[in-house]
């Protein structure tokens, strides 16, 4: 449940229930996708095919939940004509749902690379950069989901602001990958896999940042997309 | 649809030599659910509602063909007692119409009419009905006051309490909230939602948002015919008929 739920209920108890279900489902979607990402990274870092297969298989669940949440949103829009904070909640859930589903796709991609790596016995990389960046991305995604669960615009803003540091880590990691490839051509196939996985992580960072923006919109009503974090800060402070 | 309570078969209605008001209406109403009938003024939705409890027959020169069954039995069968039928199928109108008597007597009225003598039973049933109608807390300390002092929204809930006091199976609501402000309207809608676990409810409304909010099933009527009948989510997100689409999206057709 969202923390903002401590506030006033609607006259329509059924509408309350529908919004409650929607909130629970989007948080469940977040939890599912987060566990997919952790498992996919473990599959890669531990070179564990079983875990990789599990991620690929469970992507269906992510897709099914995406459809269910979309249907709930359409139903609420058509039947309840939500206004103000209710309207922003439904619009934010529609967008967050889309971002989360893409995170799920990226996790499945990482799992597929893990599988290829194990199957081709390309086992000599320690994926140092991937390990570092992976942890950072999981933490960021978790924070974005916390911000959603707690309707915490301040935390959401920190995530949006932190995206540039993720981009910097990504650029650094790319440099290392390129350098390693130059030094030893035989390692290129492994490094390509690492590179793709890094790219997937970077995309997930972008999605987490988008989720932060949607949470800010949901809580404050300000659409902060395409703005610098300094501008967003100012906007949130002004009434 | 799993358990129909009312089946309307090939029902047509006309007054004298005029154009028919209803044309070959087919409709199956699901037990313990809310069915909304929407449509423009003059589309026949109120007439259809008034056929279900045979109130329409009070108009002169009325001609009905086809059939309506309640629990499998024709409501037009000769052995049917119309008063008893209207006890099983209660009705609430657009304008709250409390009787010029006390709040208590308004709810007790139907019970006395059907011959209930026990004061204890009547008191119990009045309280229970007012509770079900979500009005008890607001009136329990002034049951002897005239019903006329209540607000419009309260009066409408009082009338609903009066209708459910005689324990009907079906409740017909004809524009039950159209004379109420938005908050009272939401209260009535919430009440409708609460009541459907015990009664089958048919609500006629030209407020289609209201139909979208309260109903499980929705029928769109146009010129005396049912154009489309479906579960409410389907009808409001993806209607099959262009005429339904035009009506619910507010386009000319």
HADDOCK unambig.tbl for C-alpha pairs under 7 A between the chains (distance, minus, plus):
assign (segid A and resid 11 and name CA) (segid B and resid 186 and name CA) 6.49 0.50 0.50
assign (segid A and resid 11 and name CA) (segid B and resid 187 and name CA) 6.51 0.50 0.50
assign (segid A and resid 11 and name CA) (segid B and resid 190 and name CA) 7.00 0.50 0.50
assign (segid A and resid 12 and name CA) (segid B and resid 186 and name CA) 6.75 0.50 0.50
assign (segid A and resid 12 and name CA) (segid B and resid 190 and name CA) 5.22 0.50 0.50
assign (segid A and resid 75 and name CA) (segid B and resid 233 and name CA) 6.20 0.50 0.50
assign (segid A and resid 78 and name CA) (segid B and resid 236 and name CA) 6.06 0.50 0.50
assign (segid A and resid 78 and name CA) (segid B and resid 237 and name CA) 6.26 0.50 0.50
assign (segid A and resid 79 and name CA) (segid B and resid 209 and name CA) 6.82 0.50 0.50
assign (segid A and resid 79 and name CA) (segid B and resid 212 and name CA) 4.54 0.50 0.50
assign (segid A and resid 79 and name CA) (segid B and resid 213 and name CA) 5.10 0.50 0.50
assign (segid A and resid 80 and name CA) (segid B and resid 213 and name CA) 5.57 0.50 0.50
